[in-house]
Amino acid sequence: MRYNGIMNNQILIGLIRNAHDGLTRTVSAVPDDKMTWKPLDNGRTVLDLLGDAAQTAGMTAEMA
C-alpha cells in the first residue's frame, strides 16, 4: 500500500527513527542517579520505559 507515493514501511521506519532520536535525547538528559527514580509509587522509571521501547521495537521488526 502506498501513501503519497511512499511505501508504508518507509513511513514506519521514519517514525521509528524519530522516536528513537527523541528517546535518546531524553534519556541522555537524565542524570545516572535518576534512572531508577519514579514519580509515584505506581510510576515508571526511565529504565522501565527503555525496556518497553526495546520490546516494542523488537515486536515491530518482527511484523515488518
Wavefront OBJ file of the C-alpha trace (Angstrom):
o trace
v 0.000 0.000 0.000
v 1.222 3.489 -0.806
v 0.585 6.864 0.779
v 1.542 9.830 -1.397
v 3.993 7.624 -3.280
v 5.790 6.442 -0.137
v 5.553 2.812 0.919
v 4.120 2.173 4.380
v 7.320 0.526 5.625
v 9.258 3.679 4.754
v 6.807 5.740 6.796
v 7.162 3.297 9.690
v 10.958 3.460 9.508
v 10.834 7.265 9.643
v 8.508 7.241 12.646
v 10.716 4.750 14.485
v 13.844 6.798 13.765
v 12.155 9.959 15.055
v 11.002 8.176 18.203
v 14.483 6.702 18.729
v 16.118 10.111 18.370
v 13.696 11.705 20.833
v 14.075 8.893 23.339
v 17.869 9.018 23.045
v 17.906 12.782 23.668
v 15.582 12.470 26.649
v 17.443 9.583 28.286
v 20.792 11.308 27.721
v 19.489 14.287 29.696
v 18.563 12.163 32.728
v 21.308 12.000 35.364
v 22.579 8.487 36.122
v 21.347 8.652 39.706
v 17.787 9.323 38.485
v 17.485 6.367 36.074
v 15.675 4.289 38.703
v 13.652 7.173 40.187
v 9.885 7.086 39.724
v 7.474 9.949 40.320
v 4.935 8.000 42.377
v 4.661 4.557 43.892
v 2.847 3.463 40.733
v 5.128 5.447 38.412
v 7.605 4.044 35.930
v 11.369 4.548 35.889
v 13.362 5.658 32.855
v 14.786 2.136 32.677
v 11.238 0.682 32.643
v 10.329 2.911 29.716
v 13.514 1.994 27.844
v 12.729 -1.683 28.301
v 9.252 -1.151 26.858
v 10.669 0.768 23.899
v 13.164 -2.006 23.158
v 10.480 -4.669 23.390
v 8.127 -2.707 21.140
v 10.889 -2.181 18.577
v 11.523 -5.911 18.519
v 7.854 -6.724 18.009
v 7.581 -4.103 15.266
v 10.607 -5.544 13.473
v 9.018 -8.996 13.547
v 5.861 -7.622 11.902
v 7.717 -5.773 9.140
l 1 2 3 4 5 6 7 8 9 10 11 12 13 14 15 16 17 18 19 20 21 22 23 24 25 26 27 28 29 30 31 32 33 34 35 36 37 38 39 40 41 42 43 44 45 46 47 48 49 50 51 52 53 54 55 56 57 58 59 60 61 62 63 64
